[in-house]
Amino acid sequence: MKQYVFENNKLTLIVKRSPLLVRIVLFFLSFLFFLAPFLGMALSLMLGGRFHFGFLIGIVVFGLVGFYMLRNSLWNTYGKEVIFFNNNNAHFEADYGWFKDAKKTINVDTIDFDIITAGYEDDNLGNLIIVGVETEIISVVKIPKKQLEELIKLLKREIIF
C-alpha cells in the first residue's frame, strides 16, 4: 500500500495505522485520564470532603496527559501530513482527524527533496525532507525508502509553480 497521494500539487503522507488493540487501549486511557480527576473530585465531595486546590491541579495535570495521549491515539488512527505546493511556497499541516496542528509555510523558490533514515536500519524506513530557501520541512511519517525514492522522482517531475 502506498503511503502517499499526490494530486494537483497537494501531497498527502498517510500514517500507517497501529494495530486495533493498541488504538483501543490508547483511546480508553486517554478518556480515562480526562474523567479520573472529575470522578475523584465528585466522589470526595459526595463522601463529605471539602473542595480544595488539589482538585484543580489534578484536573490540569490529568487533562494535559489525557490530551497528549488523545493526540497520539488520533495520530495512530487518522494521522496524515498534507503539503500544498503553490506560488513558490509549501504549506504544511499535520492532520489528526479531529483537528489540525503544526501549520508551517516555507519559501521554495529553489526546492530540493531528501530522505532521512528513520527507525532501525533493517526496517528500510525514512522521512521526507523538503528543503526550501531558508528553512525545511521534515516529515514525521515513516515511509519505506523505495516509496520515498519514487515520490521524490514524482515531485521533481510534477511540481510546477
C-alpha positions, 0 to 999 in steps of 0.5 A: 500500500502506498503511503502517499497521494499526490494530486494537483500539487497537494501531497498527502503522507498517510500514517500507517495505522497501529494495530486495533488493540493498541488504538483501543487501549490508547483511546480508553486511557486517554478518556480515562485520564480526562474523567479520573480527576472529575470522578475523584473530585465528585466522589470526595465531595459526595463522601463529605470532603471539602473542595480544595486546590488539589482538585484543580491541579489534578484536573490540569495535570490529568487533562494535559496527559489525557490530551497528549495521549488523545493526540497520539491515539488520533495520530495512530488512527487518522494521522496524515501530513498534507503539503500544498505546493503553490506560488513558490511556497509549501504549506504544511499541516499535520492532520489528526482527524479531529483537528489540525496542528503544526501549520508551517509555510516555507519559501521554495523558490529553489526546492530540493527533496531528501530522505532521512533514515528513520527507525532501525536500519533493517526496517528500510524506513525514512522521512521526507525532507523538503528543503526550501530557501531558508528553512525545511520541512521534515516529515514525521511519517515513516515511509519505506525508502523505495516509496520515498525514492519514487515520490521524490522522482514524482515531485521533481517531475510534477511540481510546477509553480 
